[in-house]
Every structure is written in C-alpha cells, then in structure tokens.
C-alpha cells in the first residue's frame, strides 16, 4: 500500500507546478497512450472526484456507463 501512496504523491508532485497547458498536454498525451500513463490519469481523476459534488460524480458515472455500453 505504501507504494501506491508514494506513486500518488510522486504524480501530484510532478504536476503541481505545471501550467494549465502542461497539464493538458500530459492528459492528451496519456489518453490512448502507453498504459504506464494510466496511474497518472487515475490520480488526476481521483483529485477531480474528491472535489466534485454528488451531482457531478453521478454525471461522471453516467458518462462512463454510456461509453462502456457503446463499446460492448
């Protein structure tokens, strides 16, 4: 479990002083990219999730479910 905490902390540290453009480039470069980028996207999603209202969280769930339904 400490490996996950260290990874989470390392990812947050890596992006904490980046510009909006840098963060966008990281996201765009990671989407559909190398699977090694998935933990970073997961940490970003976790940050978004924690700051989202229950209504926003439900919207994310709906979007994910709609995407999964389309692709299966």
C-alpha positions as CSV (number, residue, x, y, z in Angstrom):
1,X,0.0,0.0,0.0
2,X,2.9,2.4,0.7
3,X,3.9,2.0,-3.0
4,X,0.5,3.4,-4.1
5,X,0.8,6.3,-1.7
6,X,4.3,7.1,-2.9
7,X,3.2,6.8,-6.5
8,X,0.2,9.1,-5.8
9,X,2.4,11.6,-4.1
10,X,5.0,11.5,-6.9
11,X,2.4,12.1,-9.5
12,X,0.9,15.0,-7.6
13,X,4.4,16.5,-7.0
14,X,5.2,16.1,-10.7
15,X,2.2,18.1,-11.9
16,X,1.8,20.5,-9.0
17,X,3.8,23.4,-10.5
18,X,2.8,22.8,-14.1
19,X,0.8,25.3,-16.2
20,X,-2.7,24.6,-17.5
21,X,-1.1,23.9,-20.9
22,X,1.4,21.5,-19.4
23,X,-1.4,19.6,-17.6
24,X,-3.5,19.5,-20.7
25,X,-0.5,18.2,-22.7
26,X,0.0,15.5,-20.1
27,X,-3.6,14.4,-20.3
28,X,-3.8,14.5,-24.1
29,X,-0.5,12.6,-24.4
30,X,-1.7,9.9,-21.9
31,X,-5.2,9.2,-23.3
32,X,-5.0,6.2,-25.6
33,X,-1.2,6.2,-25.0
34,X,1.1,3.9,-23.1
35,X,-0.5,2.0,-20.3
36,X,2.2,3.3,-18.0
37,X,0.3,6.7,-18.0
38,X,-2.9,5.1,-16.6
39,X,-1.8,5.6,-12.9
40,X,-1.3,9.3,-13.6
41,X,-4.7,9.7,-15.1
42,X,-6.2,7.8,-12.2
43,X,-4.6,10.2,-9.7
44,X,-6.0,13.1,-11.7
45,X,-9.4,11.6,-11.7
46,X,-9.2,11.0,-8.0
47,X,-8.4,14.7,-7.5
48,X,-11.4,15.7,-9.6
49,X,-13.7,13.1,-7.9
50,X,-12.9,14.4,-4.4
51,X,-13.7,18.0,-5.4
52,X,-16.9,17.1,-7.2
53,X,-20.4,17.4,-6.0
54,X,-22.6,14.3,-5.8
55,X,-24.4,15.5,-8.9
56,X,-21.1,15.9,-10.8
57,X,-20.0,12.4,-9.6
58,X,-23.2,11.0,-11.0
59,X,-22.6,12.7,-14.3
60,X,-19.1,11.1,-14.5
61,X,-20.7,7.7,-13.7
62,X,-23.3,8.2,-16.4
63,X,-20.7,9.2,-19.0
64,X,-18.6,6.1,-18.1
65,X,-21.6,3.8,-18.3
66,X,-22.7,5.2,-21.6
67,X,-19.2,4.7,-23.0
68,X,-19.0,1.2,-21.7
69,X,-22.4,0.4,-23.2
70,X,-21.4,1.7,-26.6
71,X,-18.2,-0.3,-26.7
72,X,-19.5,-3.7,-25.6
